[in-house]
Amino acid sequence: MDNTLSVTFLGTGTSIGVPIISCDCKVCVSNNPKDKRLRTSVLLNYRDKNIVIDCGPDFRMQMLNAGVKDLDAILLTHEHRDHIAGLDDVRAFNYIKKKSIHLFLSERVLKNVKIEFPYIFTPGDYQGGPKLDLHNLINEEINIAEMCIQPLPVMHREMPVFGFRIGDFSYITDANFIPDETFEKIKGSKILVLNALRKRKHPSHFCLSEALEMIEKIKPEKAYLTHLGHYIGLHDDVNTGLPENVELAYDGLQIDLNYQSKHTT
């Protein structure tokens, strides 16, 4: 049986994307497709099962761009709108596949989702809302679509955020602090994805130098940087100055790795 875990970067941009509306900087006017960044999200595909991490305002276009015909689950890292605003577009899978979509999120995130999408939870006479099967996400390993997923608690300034580890792949976005306990869970990852918003220090995200410092401590075989704003610079220019095992991710990038589930479903 094929044990390939495919990871597709659906979006690698910051909360307002790149290019930014009305901005004429060299990054925002670049013709390089790798400088065009939708809001941050990744697709995990394993044995024809699909899981998306985060469901931002570009979710519909990301599903179309990636040719995703079916979806099994969504994992939410936290409640900011650039990570949850696309939940309404789950309706397409409900209608076409005639099924609900599993949604994994913490109690705190659920409270905020209920504020943003009240008609999902108290529809009244309205029958057009997304159909979601809710699962409480805590700091314990979960099994979804034959994938064992380990939550990775990190901090986004004062906000707790979940990253995730699946086999040798670890994914962290919207963080500026990794607790020691989480660091131990990440160690040994062959592929690490980490946010690096810009070159200058930021109060709630790793900047480029901080992300590189963290990568040097974790020592993955390969690291990719995501949640990138226009201040990070041009994709090709930045890549030339990075360590050999580090690259800027870009929308549409796909990486494959061997993964063997510990459980079956």
C-alpha positions in Angstrom: 0.0 0.0 0.0 1.2 3.5 -0.9 2.5 5.3 2.2 3.2 8.6 0.6 2.0 11.7 2.5 1.7 14.6 0.1 1.6 18.1 1.5 0.5 21.0 -0.8 0.9 24.6 0.3 -2.5 26.1 -0.6 -1.5 29.5 0.6 1.7 31.0 2.1 0.8 34.6 2.7 0.0 36.7 5.7 -3.4 37.8 6.8 -4.0 40.3 3.9 -2.2 38.2 1.3 0.4 39.2 -1.3 0.0 41.3 -3.4 -1.6 43.7 -0.9 -4.5 45.8 -2.3 -3.2 49.3 -3.4 0.5 48.5 -2.7 3.1 49.2 -5.4 6.2 47.8 -3.7 8.5 45.5 -5.8 7.0 42.4 -4.2 3.4 43.3 -4.8 4.0 44.2 -8.4 6.3 41.2 -9.1 5.4 39.0 -12.1 6.9 35.9 -10.4 4.0 33.5 -9.5 6.0 32.6 -6.3 5.4 36.2 -5.1 1.6 35.7 -5.2 0.5 34.4 -1.9 -3.0 33.5 -0.7 -3.7 33.2 3.0 -1.8 30.4 4.8 -3.2 26.9 4.6 -1.9 23.4 3.7 -3.5 20.3 2.3 -2.5 16.8 3.6 -3.3 13.9 1.3 -2.7 10.3 2.4 -4.3 7.2 0.8 -6.8 9.4 -1.1 -7.9 11.1 2.1 -7.7 14.9 2.4 -7.2 17.1 5.4 -6.9 20.9 5.3 -5.1 22.8 8.0 -6.9 26.2 8.3 -9.7 27.5 6.2 -9.2 31.1 5.4 -10.9 33.6 3.1 -9.2 32.1 0.0 -10.5 28.6 0.8 -12.8 28.3 -2.3 -10.1 29.3 -4.7 -7.5 27.1 -3.0 -9.7 24.1 -3.4 -10.3 24.9 -7.1 -6.6 25.6 -7.7 -5.6 22.3 -6.1 -8.3 20.3 -7.8 -9.7 19.0 -4.5 -12.8 17.0 -5.2 -13.4 15.6 -1.7 -12.5 16.7 1.8 -12.5 14.6 5.0 -11.5 17.1 7.7 -10.4 20.6 8.6 -8.0 21.4 11.5 -8.0 24.9 12.8 -4.9 26.3 14.4 -6.6 29.3 16.0 -9.5 31.7 15.5 -8.1 34.6 13.5 -10.2 35.4 10.4 -7.4 34.6 8.0 -7.6 31.0 9.3 -11.4 30.5 9.6 -13.2 32.9 7.2 -13.7 30.2 4.5 -15.8 27.8 6.5 -18.9 28.8 4.7 -17.5 27.3 1.5 -17.5 23.9 3.0 -21.2 23.8 1.8 -19.9 22.8 -1.7 -18.6 19.5 -0.3 -21.8 19.1 1.7 -24.0 19.5 -1.4 -21.9 17.5 -3.9 -20.6 14.7 -1.6 -23.8 14.6 0.5 -21.8 14.5 3.8 -20.7 16.6 6.7 -17.1 17.6 7.1 -15.2 16.9 10.3 -13.9 20.0 12.0 -11.3 19.8 14.7 -10.9 22.9 16.9 -10.3 23.9 20.5 -13.1 25.0 22.8 -11.8 28.6 22.6 -11.7 28.6 18.8 -15.2 27.1 18.7 -16.6 30.0 20.8 -15.1 32.5 18.3 -16.4 30.5 15.3 -19.9 30.6 16.7 -19.6 34.4 16.8 -18.4 34.6 13.2 -20.9 32.0 11.9 -24.0 32.0 14.1 -26.2 30.5 11.4 -24.2 27.3 11.4 -25.2 26.6 15.0 -28.6 28.3 15.3 -29.9 28.2 11.8 -33.6 28.7 12.6 -35.5 28.4 9.3 -32.3 28.8 7.3 -31.2 25.5 5.8 -28.2 26.6 3.8 -25.4 26.6 6.4 -22.3 24.3 6.3 -22.7 20.9 7.8 -19.9 20.2 10.2 -19.1 17.4 12.6 -17.4 19.1 15.5 -14.5 17.5 17.5 -12.8 19.1 20.5 -9.1 19.6 19.8 -6.9 19.3 22.9 -3.2 18.6 23.4 -3.5 14.9 22.7 -2.8 12.8 19.6 -5.8 12.3 17.3 -6.4 9.9 14.4 -8.0 11.3 11.2 -8.3 9.5 7.9 -5.5 7.0 8.8 -3.2 9.9 9.9 -2.0 10.1 13.5 -1.8 13.8 14.2 0.0 15.3 17.3 -1.0 18.8 18.2 1.9 21.2 18.9 1.0 24.0 21.3 2.8 27.3 20.6 2.1 30.9 21.4 1.0 33.7 19.1 2.0 36.5 21.5 -0.6 35.9 24.2 -2.8 33.6 22.1 -2.4 29.8 22.3 -2.2 28.3 18.8 -1.9 24.6 17.7 0.7 23.5 15.2 0.6 19.8 14.1 3.0 16.9 13.6 2.2 14.1 11.3 5.0 11.5 11.2 8.2 13.3 10.1 6.3 16.5 9.1 5.8 19.4 11.5 3.8 22.5 10.7 3.7 25.7 12.7 2.1 29.0 11.7 1.3 32.2 13.6 3.8 31.7 16.4 6.5 33.7 18.1 7.3 31.3 20.9 7.6 27.5 21.1 7.5 26.0 24.7 10.1 23.5 25.7 7.5 20.7 25.9 6.5 21.4 22.3 10.1 21.7 21.2 10.7 18.1 22.3 7.7 16.9 20.3 9.1 18.6 17.1 12.6 17.3 17.5 13.4 14.6 14.9 11.1 16.0 12.3 12.6 15.6 8.8 10.5 18.4 7.4 9.6 21.5 9.4 7.3 24.4 8.2 7.6 27.5 10.3 6.2 31.0 10.0 8.5 33.9 9.2 6.4 37.0 8.6 9.1 39.6 7.7 12.7 40.5 8.2 12.1 43.0 11.0 11.0 41.8 14.5 7.2 41.4 15.0 5.3 41.2 18.3 3.4 38.0 17.5 5.2 36.2 14.7 8.7 34.9 14.2 10.7 37.2 12.0 13.1 35.7 9.5 16.1 35.6 11.8 14.1 34.2 14.7 12.7 31.4 12.4 16.2 30.6 11.2 17.5 30.4 14.8 14.6 28.0 15.7 15.3 25.9 12.6 19.0 25.6 13.6 17.9 24.4 17.1 15.5 21.8 15.7 17.8 20.7 12.9 15.3 19.2 10.4 16.5 17.8 7.1 14.5 20.5 5.3 12.6 23.6 6.5 10.1 25.7 4.6 9.0 29.2 5.7 5.4 30.3 5.4 2.9 33.1 6.5 5.1 35.5 4.5 4.3 39.2 4.1 5.5 41.5 1.3 8.2 42.9 3.7 10.0 39.5 3.5 11.2 40.5 0.0 11.2 38.9 -3.4 11.0 35.1 -3.3 14.0 34.5 -5.4 16.2 37.1 -3.7 15.4 35.8 -0.2 16.0 32.2 -1.2 19.6 32.9 -2.4 20.5 34.1 1.1 19.0 31.2 3.1 20.8 28.2 4.5 21.0 25.2 2.2 18.3 23.3 3.9 15.8 26.2 4.2 13.5 27.6 1.5 10.6 30.0 1.3 7.4 28.0 0.6 5.2 29.2 -2.2 1.6 28.6 -3.2 1.2 25.3 -5.0 4.4 23.8 -3.7 4.0 20.0 -3.1 6.3 17.9 -1.0 6.1 14.1 -0.5 7.4 12.0 2.3 7.0 8.5 3.5 4.4 8.0 6.3 3.3 4.9 8.0 0.2 5.3 10.3 0.3 3.7 13.7 -3.4 3.1 13.6 -6.1 2.2 11.1 -9.6 3.6 10.8 
